[in-house]
Amino acid sequence: EQGARLKAIFDSAANMMIWTLDSEFRITACNQHFQASTKRAFGLDLGIGDPFLDLMARRVAGKRSERFVAKYQNALKGYPQQFEAELVNDKGRSLWVENFLNPIMVDGEVQEISCLAYGITDKKDAQQKLIESLHEKEVLLKEVHHRVKNNLQVISSILNLQSDHVGG
């Protein structure tokens, strides 16, 4: 009954990619959302036995694939990992994914890695827009500060001229 419940959770996770990897980073299990997402984003038809890490490390943005691989290696050493990864799809668009890697221990030894991930691209896009908006506001604030300073300087100069005229 517990096994059936876990399988139902595994298979019905509509927004969570779930997969497991063996010690060679080959897929040992995956849910439908994982398969559909990797097919749609990268044109990969991934399934059991496929070399996940080799295929996905190539899609890590920039020169961050070594850090990406290191996270999986650390999980295989028994250390749970949580990280965000920027991947690049077939069209060159950035896709952000938050990953959770957990070692699966059997008799005190790591046998597999349990992997969960979900897309955070929309969140990252909104965050970037917020940063850009904040930068624009900082620039405007600096401009206002500059103008106020200039206006105060003009007022100070006028007052100095007036005091020279009044005193003389």
N, C-alpha and C positions, 0 to 999 in steps of 0.2 A: 504494500500500500504506500509506504514512504517512497519507494523507488518510482512508483507510478506518479506520485505527486510531484517529485523532483523533475521527472521527464516532462510532465505537463507544463511546469514553470519554465523549463529550458526551452521547450518548443513554442510556447505561446508568448514569449517576451517580444512584443511588437516593436519596441523602441530601443531595446538593449541587444547589442551583439554579444553573443556568448560563444566561447570556444575553448578547447583545451589543447595543450601541446605536450608532446613527449620530450624526452631529454635531447632529441635532435631537432627540436622546434618544428616537428611535423604535426599537422592537425590530427587529433584523435577523436574529436567530436566538435560539432558546431550546430548552431540553430539556424532556422530559415532566414532570420533577419540578417545574420552575419553573411550568409551566402548571397542574399539579394543585394545587400549594401556593397559588398566587394565587387559584385558583378556590375552594378549600376555605376559605381564611382570609378572603377579601375579596369573594367572589362575582364576581370578574373573570375573564372568559374572554380572557386576553391572548394575542396572537399577533403574527406579523410585521406591522410597520407601525404598531402601536399606540403611542400616546404614553406610554411607561412613566413618565417622570418626572412628568408632569402628574397622572397617575392615582395614583401612589404617594405623592407629596408631601402629598396631602390626608390620607393615612392615618398620617402621622408624629405621634406623641404630643406633647402640649403645644404649645409654640410653637417647635419645633425644625426645622420644615420648611425654613427658610432655610439652616441648617447642612447639612441633608441634600442639598439642591439644590447647595450650594457644593461638596460632595465630588464630585459628578458633573461639575460644571463644571471643577474642578481636574484631574480625570482627563482630561477633554477637552483641557486645556491641556498634557498630557503628564506629569502628576505622579501616580504610583500612589497609591492611597488604601486605607486599611484602617480600618474603623470599625464600631461597634455602633449599631444603630438600633432604637428602640422604636416599633413600629407598633401601631395599634389596629384590631382586626377589626370585622366587622359587628355583633358582640354586645357591643362595648365592652371586650373583653379585650385586655390588652397582649400582644403577640408580639414577642420580641426576635430580631433577625437580625444575624449578623456578616457584614460585606460586604468584599469585596476587588475593587477596581476597577483595571484596568490598561489603559493606552492601547495601542492597536494601531497601530503606526507603519508607514507605507508611504512610501518615499522621503523619510524624515525628517519626515513630516507625520502627525499623528494623524488616522486615518480613522474609527476606531470605538473603542469601549470594551468590553473584555472584563469581564464581571461574574460573580463567584462569590459565593454566599451560602449560609449554612446556619443553621438555627434553633438558638437558644441560650436559649429561654424556660425550659426545665427548669433549665439552669445558673443563670440569673438568679434563678429562684424559690428554688433551694437557697441561693444566695448571700444572698438577702434573709432567709431563715430563719436562716442562720448569723449575720447581723448582729443580728437580733432576739434570738437566743439570747445572743449576746455582751453585748448591752445589758442583758438580764435579769440576767446574771451580774455585771455591773458594779454594778447596783443592789443586788443581794444582798451583794456584797462591801462596798459603802459602808455598808449596814445593819449587817453584822457589825463593821466598823470602828467604827461609832458605838456599838454595844453594848459592845464591848471598852473603848472610851474611857470610857463611862459606868461600867462595872464597875471600871475602874482608879481612877476618881475616887471611887467609893464606898469602895474599899479604902484609898485615900489618906486619906480623911476618917476612916475607922475607926482607922487607924494614928495619925493626929493626935490623935484623942480619947484613944486608949490612951496615947500619950506624955504628954498633959496629965495623965491620971489617975496614971500611973506616976511622973511627975516631981513631982507635987504632994503 
